[in-house]
Amino acid sequence: MAHEVVRLMVPNFDLEIEVAPIDPELLRVIWVDEVSSDGVGDNRLYEDFSGTDWRDVQDVIEAESALLQEASHRSADIDEFDLAIDEILEERYPDDDTADGPLSDFLSLDLGVMSAVAALSASGSFSTTSCRGHRTDGEAAPLVRFTTDETRLAAILAAASSSRCGLLLDGDGMLQLYATNILSFVAFARELVKDRSIFDANETVVACDRPPRYIEDFTTAVRRRDYLAALNELDSARDYPGDGQLSLFDPDSPFDG
């Protein structure tokens, strides 16, 4: 479906955009217990959007695009843009607890990142931090910090490149999607929707159960290569012929002197 190109008065940030090469083995693992907790990593305001449906994503994209366009029309200059967004959201969603509409499940997020977060969630990825970029506080440019796995990474990289978003792997193994303005985030979400069949055919799950090595480790940002090594160790221990307490009494036990 073709989309009309409309020039909007949205903040533009002076950034160099690059989709950096990313080693999937260095991606941070997100644990199942983190997803269901009150916070992931450095974000105590984390909210779980897993289970978002692609039909919901399309509705979020259209609704968010319409409100961004309205905010632009209400703004005489860039400095008025954030104020216009606050006014519009208050008018459309006056009560977060009883809000009803395409964006109601995403009102804890900034308008401008909702589409990208919804699309990443529908892809099976997990976002942990997001901001549309502010001149006075918050992030200095539009940002969505998230994690995924190696089976989804190629399609996400392609979507970032096609939408003129930047993508990098930070020091904690988290992916950072960034852009010069929030319209690129909406375009990124549209690109993921185009590739929904790739994600729907994917049978892997990004959130992982903790192997025994990491049961008590709630601080380490575990990389996928380390996680896979831990799984291999676990499999090796299970296959070992002396596994289990009863093996100590087996006449052929390797533990006998």
C-alpha positions as CSV (number, residue, x, y, z in Angstrom):
1,M,0.0,0.0,0.0
2,A,1.4,3.4,-1.0
3,H,1.7,6.1,1.7
4,E,1.4,9.8,1.0
5,V,4.5,11.7,1.8
6,V,3.7,14.6,4.1
7,R,6.3,17.0,5.4
8,L,5.9,17.3,9.2
9,M,7.4,19.7,11.6
10,V,9.1,17.2,13.9
11,P,12.4,17.7,15.7
12,N,15.4,16.6,13.7
13,F,18.6,15.6,15.5
14,D,22.1,15.9,14.1
15,L,23.3,12.3,14.0
16,E,25.4,10.1,11.7
17,I,23.2,7.1,10.9
18,E,24.9,3.7,10.6
19,V,23.7,0.2,10.6
20,A,26.7,-1.4,12.2
21,P,27.8,-5.0,11.6
22,I,26.6,-7.0,14.6
23,D,27.9,-10.3,15.9
24,P,24.8,-12.3,17.0
25,E,26.8,-14.2,19.5
26,L,27.3,-11.0,21.5
27,L,23.6,-10.3,21.8
28,R,22.4,-10.1,25.4
29,V,20.2,-12.9,26.6
30,I,16.9,-11.8,28.2
31,W,15.5,-14.3,30.8
32,V,11.9,-15.3,31.1
33,D,11.9,-14.1,34.8
34,E,13.1,-10.7,33.7
35,V,10.2,-10.3,31.2
36,S,7.6,-10.9,33.8
37,S,9.4,-8.8,36.5
38,D,9.2,-5.1,37.4
39,G,12.3,-4.2,35.5
40,V,14.8,-5.3,32.9
41,G,18.4,-4.2,33.1
42,D,18.7,-0.5,33.9
43,N,15.0,0.3,33.5
44,R,12.8,0.1,36.5
45,L,9.9,1.5,34.5
46,Y,10.0,-1.5,32.1
47,E,6.7,-2.7,30.7
48,D,6.1,-6.0,29.0
49,F,4.6,-5.7,25.5
50,S,5.1,-9.3,24.5
51,G,2.1,-10.9,22.8
52,T,1.4,-7.8,20.6
53,D,-0.3,-8.9,17.4
54,W,0.6,-7.7,14.0
55,R,-3.0,-6.4,13.4
56,D,-2.5,-4.3,16.5
57,V,0.8,-3.0,15.1
58,Q,-0.9,-1.8,12.0
59,D,-3.5,0.0,14.0
60,V,-0.8,1.6,16.2
61,I,1.2,2.7,13.1
62,E,-1.9,4.5,11.6
63,A,-3.0,6.0,14.9
64,E,0.5,7.2,15.8
65,S,1.1,8.7,12.4
66,A,-2.2,10.6,12.5
67,L,-1.4,12.1,15.9
68,L,2.1,13.1,14.9
69,Q,0.7,14.8,11.8
70,E,-1.8,16.6,14.0
71,A,0.9,17.7,16.5
72,S,2.9,19.0,13.6
73,H,0.0,21.1,12.3
74,R,-0.6,22.6,15.7
75,S,3.1,23.6,16.1
76,A,4.3,26.9,14.9
77,D,7.9,25.7,15.5
78,I,9.8,22.7,16.8
79,D,9.8,24.0,20.4
80,E,6.0,23.7,20.4
81,F,6.0,20.1,19.2
82,D,6.3,18.4,22.5
83,L,3.6,20.6,24.0
84,A,1.3,19.8,21.2
85,I,1.8,16.1,21.7
86,D,1.0,16.4,25.4
87,E,-2.2,18.3,24.6
88,I,-3.4,15.8,22.0
89,L,-2.8,12.7,24.1
90,E,-4.7,14.4,27.0
91,E,-7.6,15.1,24.7
92,R,-7.7,11.6,23.1
93,Y,-6.7,9.6,26.2
94,P,-7.7,11.6,29.3
95,D,-7.6,8.7,31.7
96,D,-4.8,6.1,31.2
97,D,-6.7,3.5,33.3
98,T,-9.8,3.5,31.2
99,A,-8.3,4.6,27.9
100,D,-9.7,2.9,24.8
101,G,-8.1,3.1,21.4
102,P,-5.3,1.8,19.3
103,L,-2.6,3.4,21.4
104,S,-4.2,2.6,24.8
105,D,-1.8,-0.2,25.6
106,F,1.3,1.9,24.8
107,L,0.5,5.1,26.6
108,S,3.4,4.6,29.0
109,L,5.7,5.2,26.0
110,D,6.5,8.4,24.2
111,L,4.4,9.2,21.1
112,G,6.9,8.6,18.3
113,V,8.3,5.3,19.5
114,M,5.0,3.4,19.9
115,S,5.0,1.9,16.4
116,A,8.6,0.7,16.6
117,V,8.1,-0.9,20.0
118,A,4.9,-2.5,19.0
119,A,6.5,-4.0,15.8
120,L,9.6,-5.2,17.7
121,S,7.3,-6.9,20.2
122,A,5.2,-8.6,17.5
123,S,8.5,-9.8,16.0
124,G,9.2,-11.6,19.2
125,S,11.9,-9.2,20.4
126,F,11.9,-7.3,23.7
127,S,12.4,-3.6,24.1
128,T,13.6,-2.3,27.5
129,T,14.0,1.4,27.0
130,S,12.6,4.0,24.6
131,C,12.4,7.7,24.1
132,R,11.5,9.9,21.2
133,G,14.3,12.4,21.9
134,H,14.0,15.6,23.8
135,R,15.9,18.9,23.7
136,T,15.8,19.4,27.5
137,D,15.6,16.0,29.2
138,G,15.5,12.3,28.4
139,E,17.5,10.9,25.5
140,A,19.2,13.3,23.1
141,A,17.7,11.6,20.1
142,P,15.0,9.0,19.3
143,L,16.1,5.7,20.8
144,V,14.7,2.2,21.3
145,R,16.9,-0.2,23.2
146,F,16.0,-3.9,22.8
147,T,17.2,-7.4,22.4
148,T,16.5,-10.2,19.9
149,D,18.1,-13.4,18.8
150,E,20.2,-14.5,15.8
151,T,17.2,-15.8,13.9
152,R,15.5,-12.4,13.8
153,L,18.5,-10.2,13.5
154,A,18.9,-10.1,9.7
155,A,15.3,-9.0,9.1
156,I,15.7,-6.3,11.8
157,L,18.9,-5.0,10.3
158,A,17.3,-4.8,6.8
159,A,14.3,-2.9,8.2
160,A,16.6,-0.4,10.0
161,S,18.6,0.2,6.8
162,S,15.5,0.6,4.6
163,S,13.9,3.1,7.1
164,R,17.1,5.2,7.5
165,C,17.5,4.2,11.1
166,G,20.8,3.5,12.8
167,L,21.4,0.2,14.7
168,L,24.3,-0.6,17.0
169,L,25.2,-3.1,19.7
170,D,26.1,-1.5,23.0
171,G,28.6,-2.6,25.6
172,D,25.9,-4.6,27.4
173,G,24.9,-6.6,24.4
174,M,21.7,-4.6,23.8
175,L,20.7,-3.3,20.4
176,Q,20.1,0.4,20.1
177,L,17.8,1.6,17.3
178,Y,18.2,5.3,16.7
179,A,17.2,7.9,14.1
180,T,17.4,11.6,13.2
181,N,13.7,11.9,13.8
182,I,10.7,9.8,14.9
183,L,9.3,9.5,11.4
184,S,12.0,7.0,10.7
185,F,10.8,4.9,13.6
186,V,7.3,4.7,12.1
187,A,8.9,3.7,8.8
188,F,10.9,1.0,10.6
189,A,7.7,-0.4,12.0
190,R,6.2,-0.5,8.5
191,E,9.2,-2.4,7.3
192,L,8.9,-5.0,10.0
193,V,5.2,-5.4,9.2
194,K,6.2,-6.1,5.5
195,D,8.4,-8.9,6.8
196,R,5.9,-10.3,9.3
197,S,5.9,-13.7,7.5
198,I,9.6,-14.1,8.3
199,F,8.9,-13.6,12.0
200,D,5.7,-15.6,12.1
201,A,7.6,-18.6,10.6
202,N,10.2,-18.3,13.3
203,E,9.8,-21.0,15.9
204,T,12.5,-19.8,18.3
205,V,11.7,-17.8,21.4
206,V,13.9,-14.8,22.4
207,A,13.3,-15.0,26.2
208,C,15.3,-17.9,27.7
209,D,15.0,-20.0,30.9
210,R,18.0,-19.7,33.1
211,P,20.4,-22.7,33.0
212,P,21.7,-23.6,36.5
213,R,24.8,-21.6,36.1
214,Y,22.8,-18.4,36.0
215,I,20.0,-19.2,38.6
216,E,21.4,-16.9,41.2
217,D,23.0,-14.4,38.8
218,F,20.8,-11.3,38.5
219,T,23.5,-8.8,37.5
220,T,25.5,-10.3,34.6
221,A,24.5,-9.4,31.1
222,V,24.9,-12.8,29.6
223,R,25.7,-13.0,25.9
224,R,24.2,-15.6,23.6
225,R,27.5,-17.4,23.1
226,D,27.8,-17.9,26.9
227,Y,24.2,-19.0,27.2
228,L,24.7,-21.6,24.4
229,A,27.9,-22.8,26.1
230,A,26.0,-23.2,29.4
231,L,23.3,-25.3,27.6
232,N,26.0,-27.5,26.0
233,E,27.5,-28.0,29.5
234,L,24.1,-29.0,30.8
235,D,23.5,-31.4,28.0
236,S,26.9,-33.0,28.5
237,A,26.2,-33.4,32.2
238,R,22.9,-35.1,31.5
239,D,24.6,-37.5,29.0
240,Y,27.4,-38.4,31.4
241,P,27.0,-42.1,32.4
242,G,27.6,-41.3,36.1
243,D,24.8,-38.8,36.2
244,G,22.6,-39.0,39.3
245,Q,22.9,-40.1,42.9
246,L,22.2,-43.8,42.2
247,S,25.2,-44.0,39.9
248,L,27.4,-43.8,43.0
249,F,26.3,-47.3,43.9
250,D,26.6,-48.6,40.3
251,P,29.4,-51.1,40.1
252,D,30.5,-49.6,36.8
253,S,30.4,-46.0,38.2
254,P,33.3,-43.8,37.1
255,F,33.2,-42.4,40.7
256,D,34.5,-45.6,42.2
257,G,38.1,-45.6,43.2
